[in-house]
């Protein structure tokens, strides 16, 4: 029996969610971390 989590569409959905998560993490770091470091010096 084929596992439904091994389907190509499921892997695409997981990769999409991981990509958006990585982009959000980088944007959060740039938009909030960098100004915080600049103004806390």
Secondary structure, DSSP 8 states (H G I E B T S, - for coil): ---GGGSHHHHHHHHHHHHHHHHHHHHHIIIIIHHHHHHT-
